[in-house]
Amino acid sequence: MPGVHPHVRSVNIGLPRDEEWAGNLRRTAIKKRSVTEPVSVRTLGIDGDDVADKVNHGGIYQAVYAFAQEDLDYWGAQLGTPIPPGLFGENLTTVGIDVNEAELGERWRIGTTLLEVIEVRIPCNVFKNWLGVSGFDNAAWVKRFTAQARPGPYLRVLGEGTLRAGDRIVVEHRPGHGVTVSTMFKAFTTDRSLLPRLLEVDRLPPRARAAAQAYDEQRIAAESLVPAM
């Protein structure tokens, strides 16, 4: 969005609640409400927000989830009705920054909080079901969302602080390796040949590093079995 300073349009929080449509756990925190007052951001996330499935979500590498208003607008056009901030379960709805071209390890200052782009959201059936109960066409939703490769990043909290809607997003550090949010998403979904690129990222989440190393080791082993010409 030319001429617009990168900023947070909306801060969205929610606590787990019991829902019959919410997968095997039957519990979800995907429903968020927007807040205008400053919120405290701690190592494990924003005060007043939580995750239901602590085995597969949350923790230090998924403390805060960001999604771009520009991408909400795209999906609103595809689905035939505007999508309000927070509907995709994001904590921060951003404007003026391509969050999917952010590099892993990129650091953002928002308010007094320092955040690091570090992981990606993989769509699941709870997300699909949530769209359905919210009145949207969720047919083949996981496949459609995956095909766009614009999932928005999970952020690690490097410096606790406060932030609020309207705060600028200041990129304080960009590593320069070129491994972006979209790169990581494709590596885990549609193009596993990209997995070794994740090894270029310092302080990569252990689960992602293990997957990338395993793929790279298998690739090297397979290449060693190919007879020399």
C-alpha positions as CSV (number, residue, x, y, z in Angstrom):
1,M,0.0,0.0,0.0
2,P,2.1,2.9,-1.3
3,G,2.5,5.9,1.0
4,V,1.2,4.1,4.1
5,H,3.6,3.6,7.0
6,P,3.6,0.0,8.1
7,H,1.4,-0.3,11.2
8,V,-1.0,-2.4,13.2
9,R,-4.5,-1.9,12.2
10,S,-6.1,-4.1,14.9
11,V,-5.0,-6.0,18.0
12,N,-7.1,-9.2,18.4
13,I,-7.3,-11.5,21.4
14,G,-9.4,-14.5,22.5
15,L,-9.5,-17.3,25.1
16,P,-10.2,-21.0,24.5
17,R,-13.9,-22.0,24.3
18,D,-15.7,-25.3,23.8
19,E,-17.1,-25.7,20.3
20,E,-18.4,-28.9,18.7
21,W,-17.0,-28.1,15.3
22,A,-13.4,-27.5,16.7
23,G,-11.8,-30.8,15.6
24,N,-10.9,-33.7,18.0
25,L,-10.2,-31.3,20.9
26,R,-13.6,-29.7,20.6
27,R,-12.0,-26.5,21.9
28,T,-10.6,-23.5,20.1
29,A,-9.4,-19.9,20.6
30,I,-9.7,-18.9,17.0
31,K,-12.5,-16.5,17.7
32,K,-10.9,-13.1,18.5
33,R,-12.2,-9.7,19.6
34,S,-10.4,-6.4,18.7
35,V,-9.2,-4.2,21.5
36,T,-8.2,-0.6,21.3
37,E,-6.4,-0.3,24.7
38,P,-2.7,-1.1,25.0
39,V,-1.9,-4.8,25.7
40,S,1.0,-6.4,27.4
41,V,3.1,-8.8,25.3
42,R,5.0,-11.5,27.2
43,T,7.2,-14.3,26.1
44,L,4.3,-16.7,25.6
45,G,1.9,-14.2,24.0
46,I,-0.5,-11.3,24.6
47,D,-2.3,-10.9,27.9
48,G,-5.9,-11.9,27.4
49,D,-5.1,-14.3,24.5
50,D,-4.3,-18.1,24.6
51,V,-4.4,-21.3,22.6
52,A,-6.5,-24.3,23.1
53,D,-4.3,-27.0,21.6
54,K,-1.0,-26.5,23.5
55,V,0.6,-29.6,21.9
56,N,0.4,-28.2,18.3
57,H,0.1,-24.5,18.9
58,G,1.5,-21.7,21.1
59,G,4.9,-21.7,22.9
60,I,7.7,-19.3,22.4
61,Y,7.9,-19.7,18.6
62,Q,4.2,-19.1,18.1
63,A,3.6,-16.4,20.7
64,V,1.9,-13.9,18.4
65,Y,0.3,-14.4,15.0
66,A,0.2,-11.6,12.3
67,F,-1.8,-11.4,9.1
68,A,-2.0,-8.6,6.6
69,Q,-5.2,-6.6,6.0
70,E,-4.2,-6.7,2.3
71,D,-4.5,-10.5,2.4
72,L,-7.8,-10.3,4.2
73,D,-9.0,-8.0,1.5
74,Y,-7.9,-10.5,-1.2
75,W,-9.8,-13.3,0.5
76,G,-12.8,-11.1,1.1
77,A,-13.0,-10.5,-2.7
78,Q,-12.6,-14.3,-3.3
79,L,-15.3,-15.2,-0.8
80,G,-17.7,-12.4,-1.7
81,T,-17.8,-10.4,1.5
82,P,-15.4,-8.3,3.5
83,I,-13.4,-10.1,6.2
84,P,-13.0,-8.1,9.5
85,P,-9.7,-8.0,11.3
86,G,-9.2,-11.0,13.6
87,L,-11.5,-13.4,11.7
88,F,-8.5,-15.5,10.6
89,G,-7.5,-15.8,14.2
90,E,-4.6,-13.3,14.0
91,N,-3.5,-11.3,16.9
92,L,-2.1,-8.5,14.8
93,T,-3.8,-7.3,11.6
94,T,-1.1,-5.3,9.7
95,V,-1.2,-2.7,7.0
96,G,1.5,-1.5,4.7
97,I,4.0,-4.3,5.1
98,D,4.2,-7.6,3.1
99,V,4.4,-9.9,6.1
100,N,4.9,-13.0,3.8
101,E,8.0,-11.5,2.2
102,A,9.5,-10.9,5.7
103,E,12.6,-13.0,6.3
104,L,12.8,-15.5,9.0
105,G,14.7,-13.8,11.8
106,E,13.5,-10.4,10.8
107,R,12.8,-8.2,13.9
108,W,10.0,-5.8,14.3
109,R,9.6,-3.1,16.9
110,I,5.9,-2.4,17.7
111,G,5.3,-0.1,20.6
112,T,7.8,-1.1,23.2
113,T,7.7,-4.7,22.1
114,L,10.4,-6.4,20.0
115,L,9.2,-9.3,17.9
116,E,10.9,-11.8,15.6
117,V,9.4,-13.4,12.5
118,I,10.2,-17.1,13.0
119,E,7.4,-19.6,12.0
120,V,4.3,-20.1,9.8
121,R,0.7,-21.0,10.3
122,I,-0.3,-24.3,8.6
123,P,-4.1,-24.3,7.9
124,C,-6.2,-27.0,9.5
125,N,-9.8,-28.2,9.6
126,V,-10.5,-26.1,12.7
127,F,-9.7,-23.0,10.5
128,K,-11.9,-24.4,7.7
129,N,-14.8,-25.1,10.1
130,W,-14.5,-21.7,11.7
131,L,-15.0,-20.0,8.3
132,G,-18.0,-22.2,7.7
133,V,-19.8,-21.4,11.0
134,S,-18.9,-17.7,10.3
135,G,-20.9,-17.8,7.1
136,F,-18.2,-18.1,4.5
137,D,-17.8,-20.6,1.7
138,N,-15.2,-23.0,3.1
139,A,-15.2,-25.6,0.3
140,A,-11.7,-27.0,-0.1
141,W,-10.5,-24.2,2.1
142,V,-7.2,-25.7,3.3
143,K,-6.2,-26.4,-0.3
144,R,-7.2,-22.9,-1.4
145,F,-5.4,-21.2,1.4
146,T,-2.3,-23.3,0.9
147,A,-2.1,-22.5,-2.8
148,Q,-1.7,-18.8,-2.1
149,A,1.4,-19.4,0.2
150,R,0.6,-16.3,2.1
151,P,-0.1,-17.6,5.6
152,G,1.2,-14.8,7.8
153,P,4.0,-15.3,10.3
154,Y,4.2,-16.4,13.9
155,L,6.3,-14.1,16.0
156,R,8.7,-14.8,18.8
157,V,8.8,-12.2,21.6
158,L,12.4,-11.0,22.0
159,G,11.6,-8.1,24.2
160,E,8.4,-7.9,26.3
161,G,6.5,-4.7,26.3
162,T,3.2,-3.1,25.2
163,L,1.6,-2.4,21.9
164,R,-1.8,-1.2,20.6
165,A,-3.7,-0.7,17.4
166,G,-2.2,2.2,15.4
167,D,1.4,1.5,16.4
168,R,4.0,1.6,13.7
169,I,5.8,-1.5,12.6
170,V,9.5,-0.7,12.5
171,V,11.8,-3.3,10.9
172,E,14.9,-3.1,13.1
173,H,16.8,-6.0,11.5
174,R,16.6,-8.0,8.3
175,P,19.0,-11.0,8.1
176,G,19.6,-10.9,4.3
177,H,19.4,-14.6,3.6
178,G,16.2,-14.3,1.6
179,V,14.4,-17.2,3.3
180,T,11.0,-15.7,3.8
181,V,7.7,-16.6,5.4
182,S,6.4,-17.8,2.1
183,T,9.6,-19.9,1.5
184,M,9.1,-21.7,4.9
185,F,5.4,-22.3,4.2
186,K,6.0,-23.8,0.7
187,A,8.8,-26.0,2.2
188,F,6.3,-27.5,4.6
189,T,3.4,-27.8,2.2
190,T,3.9,-27.8,-1.5
191,D,7.6,-27.9,-2.2
192,R,9.7,-29.9,0.2
193,S,12.8,-29.3,-1.9
194,L,13.0,-25.9,-0.2
195,L,13.5,-27.4,3.2
196,P,17.3,-27.3,3.2
197,R,17.1,-23.5,2.7
198,L,15.7,-23.3,6.2
199,L,19.1,-24.3,7.5
200,E,20.3,-20.8,6.5
201,V,18.3,-19.3,9.3
202,D,19.9,-18.8,12.7
203,R,17.9,-19.8,15.8
204,L,15.4,-21.7,13.7
205,P,12.7,-23.5,15.8
206,P,13.9,-27.0,16.7
207,R,11.1,-28.7,15.0
208,A,11.7,-26.9,11.7
209,R,15.4,-27.4,11.9
210,A,15.0,-31.2,12.5
211,A,12.7,-31.5,9.5
212,A,15.1,-29.6,7.3
213,Q,18.1,-31.6,8.4
214,A,16.3,-34.9,7.9
215,Y,15.3,-34.0,4.4
216,D,18.8,-32.7,3.6
217,E,20.4,-35.9,4.9
218,Q,18.0,-38.1,2.9
219,R,18.8,-36.0,-0.2
220,I,22.5,-36.4,0.2
221,A,22.2,-40.1,0.9
222,A,20.1,-40.6,-2.3
223,E,22.5,-38.6,-4.4
224,S,25.4,-40.8,-3.1
225,L,23.6,-43.9,-4.5
226,V,23.4,-42.5,-8.1
227,P,26.2,-44.1,-10.1
228,A,28.8,-41.7,-11.6
229,M,28.6,-41.3,-15.4
